[in-house]
Amino acid sequence: MPEAPEEQWRTYDEFAAGIATYRLPNADLTGRDLTVRLDDGPELALRFDDAEHVTLNGTKEPYDAVAIREDVFFVNLPLGSVEGEALTVVFSATTHRALAVKSVIGAEDVEGVPRVSQTFWAGTTDAGTPSGPVPGPSRDLIGKRNVYRYSPNHLYEHVYISSQRYAWQCIEGVQRGHGDMDLSTVWKFADGLYLFCFREFRIAVASVWLHDLGYALRTTGVFLGITGDGRSEHSRAGGHIYPLGSVDYPDAQPV
């Protein structure tokens, strides 16, 4: 299929509309107090005031949470106190391991650099003694090919090329016929649970996902980007994962 002309390339808010249709339901963390200590990063004191608001280090912010598994939570804070920034925290109530991703929209476009940047930290919570492996970068997805269904009108294919890149194409939806090779980051959080993040070149958007490639084959995510009319916007997302297969690279391995 020929590459879509630049004038036909869809904006972030156009392709994101409805992409949370198959997202797992929100979890209510009201009354939970949690301190997350990030390696070489900030300490996060979280007090969940109700189902939609959390006090982060003394500042009240909006949040949404999803129970990925019974003991693992995906929490996103579309920071209201800072324009164009978001903080995503994943933590386990069993192992007391955590990770965090900060997404930031840059002040201006820079040629050859995604407009939205991301910073990653591993950490622990104060809820108990940490156990199990420390979350960190993983090469486990290299060579895998999956299809992701987010709604009746959102179907995408991902091919994980290396530890720094993935390829995608839209099979069904407003981006049908569009595809690209973008920057990506994969961290393993626990058995079968992988943090997957991408940063696009053509569109000012980045995402944070937690893939459950174990028994559930579900994914939960969020986007931060710039809309067609120049506003920063946060969007929720989620859906089903359909593995298509994988390949093992011979001889030299990809970066």
N, C-alpha and C positions, 0 to 999 in steps of 0.2 A: 504494500500500500504506500503511495507517495506521501512525502512529508507534508503536513498541513501548512499552508501559507501563513506567514506571521500575522496577517490581519484576521485570520480565522482562529487564532489561538485564544482559548477561553480564559477569562479572568478567574482569580481565586474564588470569589464569591459565587460565580456561575457554576463551577464544578462542585463546590462544597455544599450547595443547596440540597438537602435531603440525605446527605452522606452518613447521618447518624440514625437512619431508619432502623437498622438491625443492630444497633448498639445495645449492650447489656444494660439492664436498669440501674439507675443511680442507687448508691448506698447512703444511708443516713448515719453520719459519724458524730451526731450530737452528743456532747458530754465527754468526748475523748480528749485527753491531753497527751501530747506526744512531743518529745524533743528528739530531733534528728541531728546527729553529729556527722558532718561530712568530712571525709579525708581531704585535707588541703582545701577546704571550703568553709562556708559559713555554718553556724549552728542555727537550726530552725526550731523555734519554740512554737508549736501549733496547738491552739485551743479551739476546738470545733464548737462554735456557739449554737448552731442549729444546722439544718439540712443543707443550707446554701451559703453560710458565712463562717469564716475561720479567722481567728486573730493570730497573725503571723508576726512574731517578735514585736508585739504591741500595736500592730496596725491591722485594722479589720479589712479583710479581703473576701471576694467571692470565691467559691470553690465548687467543684463537683467531684464525686468519688464513685468508683465502681469496684465491687468485689470480684476480682478476676477469678480467684478461687476463695474458698471459705476463709483462708487466713492471709490472703494477699490482696492489697488494695492499691488501686491506681487513682491518685489524687491530683487534680489539676487546678492551679490557681491562675486564672486570667487576670493578672495583677491590675487592679483598678487604680492603685496609687502611683503607678508608673506607666506611662503611655508606651505601647508597643513592646511589652515584655510579658512573659508567662513563666511560671515555675511548675514543673511536674515532679511529683514525688511518688515513688513506689516503695511500699514497705510490707514486710511480713510480720504478722503477729505471732508466728511460731519460731522463726529463726532470728528475728529482730534485726535482720539485714535490711538495708535501704539503699536506694539510689535516687539521684535527683538530676533533672535536666533544666537548664535555664535557656529559654529562647528569646532572642532580642532582634528586633527589626533595626537595621542600620540606618543612619541618617540619610544616606544617599546611595545610589547605585554605583558599583565599582565593576568595571569590565572584568569578566572571568571569575567573579566571586559572588556566591549567593548573597542576596540582600539580608536574609535572616540567618544569624549565627546561633550556634548552640554550644553550651559548656556542660560537661558531664562530671558527676562525682559519685563515688561509692560512699556508703556510710552505715551507721548503726542507729538503733533507737534506744531509748532509755527504759523500754518496757521489760527488759530481761537480758540475760547473758547471750550474746551473739553466738550462733552455731552455723555450721555448714560453710560452703565456699563463699568467698568475697565476690560480689558482683563485679564484672569487668569485661573488657573487650573480648569478643568471640569471633571465631572464623567458622562456626558450625553451620551457618546458612549458605556459605559459598557453594555454588553449584546447584542450589535448590531452585525450583520453579513452582510458584504457587499462583492460584487465582483467588481473588478476594471479592466477595459479594457484599456490598454495603447497603444496597436497597434494590428494589426492582429495576431501577434505572442506573445503577452504579456497579459495573463489573470491570475489574482491572487485573492484569497479569504482572507479576514481579519475577524477575530473574536476578538472583544475587551473584554478582560478577566477582567481587573481591571484598576485602575488608573496608574499602573506601567508596565503592561504587555499586549501584544497582540499576537495572534497566526496567522500564515500565511501559505498558501500553494500555490504552483504554479500549476494551472490547465492546462495552455498551455504556452509553451515556452521552452527555453533551461534549465530552472530549474524544468521542469515537474517532479513530484515525490518528490521534495524537499519541506521542510517546517520546521518551528521551532517556538519557543516561545521566543520573544525578548523583551528587555526593550523599553517602549514607554512613550510618554508624550502627553497629550491632553490639549489644552487651548481653551476656547471659546473666539472668537474675537467679534462676533456680532451674531444676530439671524441667525441660520443656517450655520454660518461660524466657522469652527473649525480648529485650528492648530493641526496637527498630526505629531509627529516626532518619529522615531525609531532608535535604536542603536543595531546593530547585534553583536552577540558573535562569530559566526563561521567565518564571513568575516569582514575585517576591512572597514566598511561602515556605514554611518548614513544618514538620510534623513530628509528633512523638507517639509511638504505638507500643503496646505490650501484646506480643503474640503468644497465645497459648497453643503451642504445637504438640502438646501432650495429648490428653484425652478429649479436651473440649473443642479444639480447632476453632477458636474464636479470637478476635482481635479487638482491642479497645484503644482509641486514639484521640488526639486533638490536633488542630491546626492553628498556626498563627501566621497571618499574612496581611497583604495590602489589597483592598478591594479595587474594583475598576474605577471607582471615583476617588481613590487615594486615601481611604480610611484604613486604620489598622483594625483587624477583626479576629476574634477567637471563635473557633468552631469545634464542636464535638463530632466524633466519628466512631464507627465500629461495624463489625460484621462477621461473616463466616469465612473460614479459610478452607480452600480445596487444593491439597497438594497434587501436583501433576507429575512429579518425579524429581530426580537429581542426577547430576553427572559428577564424576571424579576426574579432575584434571590430571593428565599424565605428565611425567617429568617435572619441569619447573612449575611451581605453584604460583597462583596470582598473588599480588601484594596483599 
